[in-house]
Amino acid sequence: MTKLFRNPLRHFLSSREEDGQRPRRAVLVKELGERDRHRVRKHFLALDEADRLLRFGNKLGDQQIIDYVDRLDFKRDTLYGVYNRTFRLDAVAHLAFAPKTAVPGHFDTEKEMIAEFGVSVLKHARGMGLGSALFERAAIHCRNNDVDTLYMHYLTRNKAIMHIAQKAGMQVERDFSESEAYLKILPPSPGSVLQEALQEQFATIDYTLKAQVRAATKLFEPPRKRPGRDSE
């Protein structure tokens, strides 16, 4: 768990693989808001049937995905995303807060609220540490908001989530096809507050630049032909 909370400047200026050999680009995680809803929808619709099953526990159809995204409350829950160079969401995480009595499970906490974490990463962006970066950001947010239990419920065959749980040192309980993982989080500190603030600041700068590039690109794109125009 100690690796979740590190020097924010060193983390962003010099990010490396776990083996300490090959340097890799830092993952910038942006908190999402209402203006990102349509891109969140596109992200989930891009998941294939197998990935939807792993993410939601069910093979949701397109309309069910649309209804789910339409119901998201950005004021109640917290969503994070990783934007790629073309200003599309390669990864999305949902951090939902709920009373501990409303969620099945045995939570060793005196706090009234716990947080549940869910994440999805598109196929072309896997193996780049996006899921772990999103989890780290969610854990820091929980820490700074006095929530000491972060919880994941997932299908046991979800190797990506299992990797995140093991890397974070979570307590894992398996029950045949389904598993649960718990992370006990330390109280907030000046360092954790600074880390979250810097992460959001860096991600906001990156988000703004990519949005401007995307807007400029669309400005110079040729207009799309309307159906039937060629036959006129």
C-alpha positions in Angstrom: 0.0 0.0 0.0 2.9 2.4 0.5 3.5 2.5 -3.2 0.1 4.1 -3.7 1.3 7.3 -2.0 4.6 8.6 -3.3 6.3 11.9 -4.0 4.0 13.4 -6.7 6.7 15.4 -8.4 9.0 12.4 -8.7 6.1 10.3 -9.9 5.2 12.6 -12.8 8.7 13.7 -13.8 10.3 10.2 -13.7 7.9 7.3 -14.0 9.4 3.8 -14.5 8.4 0.2 -14.7 8.3 -1.9 -11.6 11.6 -3.6 -12.5 13.3 -0.2 -12.6 14.7 -0.7 -16.1 12.5 0.7 -18.9 11.1 4.2 -18.4 7.5 4.8 -19.3 5.3 7.8 -19.7 3.4 8.9 -16.6 -0.4 8.2 -16.7 -2.4 11.4 -16.3 -5.7 10.7 -14.6 -8.4 13.4 -14.9 -11.5 13.7 -12.7 -14.5 13.6 -15.1 -17.6 15.8 -15.0 -20.9 16.4 -16.8 -19.1 17.6 -20.0 -17.4 14.2 -20.3 -20.6 12.2 -20.2 -20.8 11.6 -23.9 -17.2 10.4 -24.0 -17.9 8.0 -21.1 -20.8 6.7 -23.1 -18.5 6.1 -26.2 -15.9 4.4 -24.0 -18.4 1.8 -22.6 -20.0 1.2 -26.0 -16.6 0.4 -27.4 -16.3 -2.5 -24.9 -17.0 -5.9 -26.5 -19.4 -8.5 -25.0 -16.7 -10.2 -22.9 -15.3 -6.9 -21.5 -18.8 -5.7 -20.6 -19.3 -8.9 -18.7 -16.1 -8.4 -16.7 -16.9 -4.7 -16.1 -20.5 -4.9 -15.1 -21.0 -8.5 -14.2 -23.6 -8.8 -17.0 -23.5 -8.8 -20.8 -25.2 -5.4 -21.2 -26.6 -4.3 -24.5 -26.0 -0.9 -26.1 -29.3 0.6 -24.8 -28.5 -0.7 -21.3 -25.1 0.9 -21.5 -26.7 4.2 -22.6 -29.2 4.1 -19.8 -26.4 3.4 -17.3 -24.4 6.3 -18.4 -27.4 8.6 -18.4 -28.0 7.7 -14.7 -24.5 8.5 -13.6 -24.5 11.3 -10.9 -21.2 13.2 -11.1 -22.1 15.1 -7.9 -22.7 11.9 -5.8 -20.0 9.6 -7.2 -16.5 10.3 -8.6 -15.4 9.3 -12.1 -11.9 9.3 -13.5 -10.6 8.9 -17.0 -7.4 8.7 -19.0 -7.6 10.5 -22.3 -5.4 9.5 -25.2 -3.8 11.8 -27.8 -7.0 12.0 -29.9 -9.0 13.1 -26.9 -10.8 9.8 -26.4 -11.2 7.9 -23.1 -8.9 4.9 -23.1 -9.9 4.1 -19.5 -12.6 5.0 -17.1 -13.0 4.4 -13.3 -16.1 4.8 -11.2 -15.7 5.4 -7.5 -19.1 5.0 -5.8 -19.7 5.9 -2.2 -22.3 4.1 -0.1 -23.2 3.4 3.5 -21.4 0.3 4.7 -24.7 -1.2 5.7 -26.0 -0.9 2.1 -23.2 -3.0 0.5 -22.9 -6.8 1.0 -19.7 -7.8 2.8 -17.9 -7.6 6.1 -16.2 -4.2 6.5 -13.8 -3.6 9.3 -14.4 0.1 9.7 -15.9 2.6 12.1 -16.7 5.0 9.2 -20.2 5.3 8.0 -19.2 5.2 4.3 -17.2 2.9 2.1 -16.1 3.3 -1.5 -16.5 0.8 -4.3 -14.2 0.9 -7.3 -14.9 -0.3 -10.9 -12.6 0.2 -13.9 -12.5 -0.6 -17.7 -9.6 -0.2 -20.1 -10.0 -0.5 -23.9 -8.0 -3.4 -25.5 -5.5 -1.2 -27.3 -4.5 0.6 -24.1 -3.9 -2.4 -21.9 -0.5 -3.2 -20.3 0.3 0.5 -19.9 -0.6 0.8 -16.2 -3.8 2.7 -16.8 -5.9 0.6 -14.4 -3.4 0.8 -11.6 -3.1 4.6 -12.1 -6.9 5.0 -11.8 -7.0 2.8 -8.7 -4.2 4.8 -7.1 -6.0 8.1 -7.8 -9.2 6.7 -6.3 -7.4 5.5 -3.2 -5.9 8.9 -2.7 -9.3 10.5 -3.1 -10.7 8.2 -0.5 -7.8 8.9 1.9 -8.3 12.7 1.6 -12.1 12.3 2.2 -11.7 10.2 5.4 -13.0 7.0 3.8 -10.8 4.2 5.1 -12.2 1.2 3.1 -11.9 0.8 -0.7 -13.8 -2.2 -2.0 -13.9 -4.1 -5.3 -16.4 -6.8 -6.3 -15.5 -8.7 -9.5 -15.6 -11.9 -11.4 -12.7 -14.2 -10.3 -11.6 -14.7 -13.8 -11.0 -10.9 -14.2 -7.2 -11.1 -14.2 -6.7 -7.4 -14.7 -8.6 -6.5 -11.5 -6.8 -9.3 -9.7 -3.5 -7.8 -10.7 -4.6 -4.4 -9.3 -5.7 -6.0 -6.1 -2.4 -7.9 -5.6 -0.3 -4.9 -6.5 -2.1 -2.7 -4.0 -1.8 -5.4 -1.3 -5.6 -5.8 -0.9 -7.2 -8.5 1.2 -8.9 -10.8 -1.3 -11.8 -13.2 -0.6 -12.7 -15.7 -3.3 -16.1 -17.4 -3.6 -16.0 -19.6 -6.7 -16.9 -17.4 -9.7 -16.9 -14.1 -7.7 -14.3 -12.3 -5.5 -14.1 -9.3 -3.2 -11.0 -7.3 -2.4 -10.6 -4.7 0.4 -8.0 -2.0 1.0 -7.6 -0.3 4.3 -6.5 3.3 3.8 -4.5 5.5 6.1 -5.9 8.9 7.3 -5.2 12.0 5.2 -1.9 13.8 5.4 -0.5 17.0 3.9 1.5 14.9 1.5 -1.6 13.0 0.3 -3.5 16.2 -0.2 -0.7 17.7 -2.2 -0.4 14.6 -4.3 -4.0 14.6 -5.3 -4.0 18.3 -6.0 -0.9 18.0 -8.2 -2.3 15.0 -10.1 -5.4 16.9 -10.9 -3.5 20.0 -11.9 -1.2 18.1 -14.3 -4.1 16.2 -15.7 -6.2 19.3 -16.2 -3.4 21.0 -18.2 -3.1 17.8 -20.4 -6.9 17.7 -20.8 -7.0 21.4 -21.9 -4.3 21.0 -24.4 -5.8 17.8 -25.9 -9.2 19.5 -26.1 -7.8 22.5 -27.9 -6.0 20.2 -30.4 -9.2 18.3 -31.0 -11.2 21.4 -31.5 -8.6 22.7 -34.0 -8.6 19.4 -35.9 -12.4 19.4 -36.2 -12.3 23.0 -37.5 -10.2 21.9 -40.5 -11.9 18.6 -41.1 -13.8 18.5 -44.5 -17.6 18.6 -44.0 -19.3 15.3 -44.1 -21.6 14.6 -47.0 -25.2 14.1 -46.3 -26.9 10.9 -47.3 -28.2 11.0 -50.8 -26.1 14.1 -51.7 -24.1 12.2 -54.3 -27.1 11.0 -56.1 -28.6 14.4 -56.6 
